[in-house]
Amino acid sequence: MDLFEAINKRHSYRAEFTSEIVPEKTLKKIVQAGIQAPSGKNSQSTEFIIVNKKELLTEISEIIGYSYLHTAPAMIAVLSDTRETYFDMTFYKEDYAAAVENILLSATALGYASLWIDGALRRENRAQRISELLHIPADRKLSVILPIGIPAEKRKQCEKKALEDRAWFNFYK
């Protein structure tokens, strides 16, 4: 699948996955796409934990609380080093956002589905609980969880506004 087809097919998959495992080689390939993402001042502040151990997947699913996550055969925990990298600035949000988009597009191109989960991590101390479970050091922030698997249901990308409604040449209209 080419890049533009992957962009058109990528969607936030909120349903059950098949029981088919995601091979470690494939998970590494998907995460490598995240590693290749740009980062502010080339700080490479985004790190990853690839989770494919059933017991950990179950515990993460229970902490987050979305029933369909119990069927995910793999998850990627996206971590951020939030230290300042340029004068008094940090670019960790931009860095992990670029990495996550590369991962989502790569997963789609390979026939997998995923979902960017971050809002749920901000509630009920979930990020801290998952961080403890995965032994994430205190100087790293759990930013996103990405379940990865073969979708059990066909879903489509939500309809997007037309280009003419969101983009203009030279001046805002």
C-alpha positions in Angstrom: 0.0 0.0 0.0 1.4 3.4 -0.9 1.7 6.3 1.6 -1.4 8.2 0.3 -3.6 5.1 0.4 -2.4 4.5 4.0 -3.3 8.1 4.9 -6.8 7.6 3.4 -7.4 4.3 5.2 -5.9 5.2 8.6 -8.6 5.6 11.3 -9.0 5.2 15.0 -10.0 1.7 15.5 -12.3 1.2 18.5 -13.4 -2.4 18.2 -12.2 -5.9 18.8 -9.2 -7.4 17.2 -8.8 -10.9 15.8 -6.7 -13.4 17.8 -3.9 -13.3 15.3 -0.6 -12.4 16.9 1.5 -9.6 15.5 5.0 -11.0 14.8 7.8 -9.4 16.8 9.6 -8.6 13.4 6.5 -6.7 12.4 6.2 -4.8 15.7 9.9 -3.8 15.3 9.3 -2.6 11.8 6.3 -0.5 13.0 8.2 1.0 15.9 11.2 1.7 13.6 8.9 3.9 11.6 8.3 5.9 14.8 12.0 6.1 15.5 12.5 7.6 12.0 10.2 10.5 12.8 11.6 14.0 13.1 12.3 15.5 16.5 13.1 19.0 17.7 16.8 19.6 17.7 17.2 15.9 16.8 16.7 15.3 20.5 15.0 11.9 19.8 13.0 12.3 23.0 10.5 9.6 22.2 11.0 6.0 23.4 8.9 2.9 23.1 7.9 -0.2 25.0 6.5 -3.0 22.8 4.1 -5.0 24.9 3.1 -8.5 23.6 3.0 -10.5 26.8 -0.6 -11.5 27.5 -0.6 -10.8 31.2 0.7 -7.3 30.7 -1.8 -6.6 27.9 -4.6 -7.7 30.2 -3.5 -5.5 33.0 -3.1 -2.5 30.8 -6.5 -3.1 29.3 -8.1 -3.3 32.7 -6.4 -0.1 33.8 -7.6 1.8 30.7 -11.0 0.2 30.9 -12.0 -0.1 27.2 -13.5 -3.5 26.7 -12.2 -4.0 23.1 -8.6 -3.5 24.3 -8.7 -7.0 25.9 -8.4 -8.4 22.4 -5.4 -6.5 21.4 -2.5 -8.9 20.7 0.1 -6.1 21.1 0.4 -2.5 22.4 3.1 0.1 22.1 3.7 2.4 25.0 5.1 5.7 23.8 7.3 7.5 26.3 8.7 11.0 26.4 11.8 12.5 27.8 10.4 15.9 28.7 13.7 17.7 29.5 14.5 21.0 27.8 16.4 20.6 24.6 16.7 24.1 23.2 17.2 27.0 25.6 14.2 26.8 27.9 12.0 24.8 25.5 11.1 21.2 25.1 9.7 19.6 21.9 8.5 16.3 23.4 4.9 16.7 22.4 5.8 17.4 18.8 8.3 14.6 18.9 5.9 11.9 20.1 3.1 13.2 17.9 5.3 12.8 14.8 6.4 9.3 16.0 2.9 8.2 16.7 1.6 9.3 13.3 4.4 7.3 11.6 3.5 4.3 13.6 -0.2 4.6 12.8 0.5 5.0 9.1 2.9 2.0 9.1 0.5 -0.2 11.0 -2.2 0.7 8.5 0.1 0.1 5.5 0.8 -3.4 6.9 -2.9 -4.3 7.3 -3.1 -3.6 11.1 -5.4 -1.3 13.0 -4.6 1.0 15.9 -5.9 3.8 18.1 -4.1 6.8 19.7 -5.0 6.6 23.4 -3.9 9.5 25.5 -7.0 11.1 27.0 -7.8 8.0 29.1 -4.3 8.0 30.5 -4.8 11.5 32.0 -7.7 10.3 34.2 -7.8 8.1 37.4 -4.0 8.0 37.7 -3.9 5.5 34.8 -0.6 6.7 33.3 1.1 6.3 36.6 -0.4 2.9 37.2 0.7 1.7 33.7 4.2 3.3 34.2 4.7 1.3 37.4 3.5 -1.9 35.7 6.0 -1.3 32.8 8.8 -0.1 35.1 9.0 3.2 33.3 11.6 5.5 35.0 10.3 8.5 36.9 12.1 10.8 34.5 10.0 9.5 31.5 6.4 10.3 30.8 3.9 7.8 29.4 2.4 9.8 26.6 0.4 7.4 24.5 -0.7 3.8 24.3 -1.2 2.3 20.8 -3.0 -1.1 20.6 -2.0 -3.0 17.4 -3.8 -5.9 15.8 -5.8 -7.2 12.9 -9.2 -5.6 13.0 -12.1 -7.9 13.5 -14.5 -5.4 11.9 -14.2 -3.3 8.8 -14.2 0.3 9.7 -13.5 3.5 7.7 -11.9 6.8 8.3 -14.4 9.4 9.5 -15.4 11.9 6.8 -13.1 14.9 6.6 -14.0 18.4 5.6 -13.1 19.4 2.1 -9.8 20.9 1.4 -11.5 24.2 0.4 -13.0 24.4 3.9 -9.6 24.0 5.7 -6.8 25.2 3.5 -6.2 28.4 1.4 -3.4 29.9 -0.6 -1.7 32.9 0.8 -4.4 34.3 3.1 -7.1 32.9 5.4 -10.5 33.2 3.9 
